[in-house]
Amino acid sequence: MQIASSFGSEKFLLHPGSWLDDETDDGLKTLMLRLMGFDVLIVPGLDGSGEHHWQSLWKHFLLHQGVSVRSVEQHDWNSPDLETWKKTLVSSVQHCSRPVLVVAHSLGALLTVHCADLEIAGALLVAPADAEETRAPARERIRGFAPLPQEAVRFPSVLVTSDNDEWLSPTRARFMAHCWGADLFPAGRVGHIGNQENLGLWREGFRALEKLLDRINNERVVAEEHTI
């Protein structure tokens, strides 16, 4: 199933609460229906996600569509501590009642991989912050998240990468995806896909989310075939 071409319309950005009423958005309606069986868990990165960050807009929009969504709330977004953040993420997952779909950005994506044994259905890892090799000015603030895990995670995952991300080069993104067993989703030239990029509802991200759901379904089918 492909997302309808109306993803790219101005209507999508200007009317996030009503555009699913259009008959041309059948693909997007289907995506919303596919999310109904999950608890979507938003995992922000360094400094959290501002009100105009796509994660915040996704949360508002998905809730409006009847999808179960909650956010991880760290005590200190500005001075991240790996062990403290891991405990908060694990606790947030444990408080969910349905299969958990993690939508993580930047340091939140790296945090998710540091919790590779999480009991979740899958994870969208958007622009994971490269705590080892990034040249971003704020790199010292995330050094505590190095070294990067190099083992495959136990849950299906999709890693979204940008061609001009100061926190993650395309080469390193391919390396991480290979190590973690994640599918790679190139998002074009969209910076760090964060607070500074002003992406609105970030329509391309829904395509990446659809790819994650497809992988979850495919792995479930394979597992069921092996049990017969």
C-alpha positions, -999 to +999 in steps of 0.1 A: +000+000+000+013+034-010+004+067+007-018+088-015-002+116-035-022+142-016+005+139+011+023+167-007-006+192-008-008+224+011-040+211+026-020+186+045+000+213+063-027+238+068-056+216+080-041+188+100-074+181+118-097+178+087-078+165+057-086+129+063-122+137+054-112+138+017-118+107-002-084+110-019-067+103+014-077+066+015-040+056+019-036+078+049-068+067+064-056+031+061-023+041+079-043+056+108-064+024+110-032+003+111-020+024+141-051+017+161-037-016+175-007+001+191+003+025+218+025+050+200+053+062+223+070+094+213+107+095+225+123+130+221+160+138+220+183+164+235+163+195+247+130+177+241+106+184+212+092+219+210+056+227+202+064+230+165+086+199+163+071+172+141+069+148+171+047+172+190+025+178+159+023+141+153+011+135+188-016+161+185-027+149+151-027+112+159-047+118+191-072+137+170-075+106+148-082+084+178-047+068+180-033+060+214-002+083+219+019+092+248+053+109+252+084+100+273+090+127+298+126+130+310+133+150+342+161+169+326+161+173+288+192+195+288+217+174+306+211+138+295+222+109+316+221+076+299+211+054+328+184+078+340+170+082+305+170+044+300+150+038+332+124+064+322+120+049+287+117+013+301+091+026+327+072+044+299+070+012+278+059-009+308+030+015+314+016+009+280-012-017+276-009-025+239+020-034+216+043-003+217+054+015+186+083+038+194+087+070+174+121+083+184+143+113+173+179+121+176+193+112+211+159+095+218+166+072+189+201+064+202+185+059+237+160+034+222+189+013+207+207+014+240+176-003+253+179-030+227+159-056+247+128-035+250+096-054+247+082-033+218+066-040+185+090-018+166+108+015+164+111+044+140+146+057+146+148+092+131+182+108+127+199+090+157+225+113+172+260+100+165+276+103+200+309+090+186+316+110+155+292+139+152+308+174+147+278+193+159+286+221+183+267+205+212+284+171+208+300+172+243+265+171+258+258+136+245+292+120+250+277+099+278+257+080+252+289+066+236+300+041+226+272+033+201+257-002+205+268-024+176+245-054+182+212-059+164+181-048+183+155-075+190+126-055+175+118-044+139+132-009+132+136+017+104+164+042+106+155+076+089+185+095+076+191+130+061+218+139+036+228+171+054+225+162+091+253+176+112+246+150+138+247+119+115+265+115+082+250+092+055+279+069+058+275+065+096+237+060+091+243+031+068+268+016+093+243+020+122+215+005+102+237-025+093+248-030+129+213-027+144+195-047+117+174-016+107+159-008+073+173+025+060+149+052+049+166+082+031+145+114+038+164+138+015+181+170+026+162+179+058+189+187+082+186+170+116+148+166+112+143+184+144+133+217+161+153+239+137+140+225+105+104+237+107+090+206+089+054+210+100+037+176+102+066+161+082+046+141+056+077+120+046+078+106+081+045+089+076+060+070+047+088+058+070+062+048+096+043+028+070+075+010+061+080+001+097+045-013+099+051-033+068+082-048+083+064-056+116+038-074+096+063-093+074+083-105+104+051-117+121+041-137+091+075-153+089+074-162+126+039-177+122+051-198+093+079-212+114+056-222+141+034-243+118 
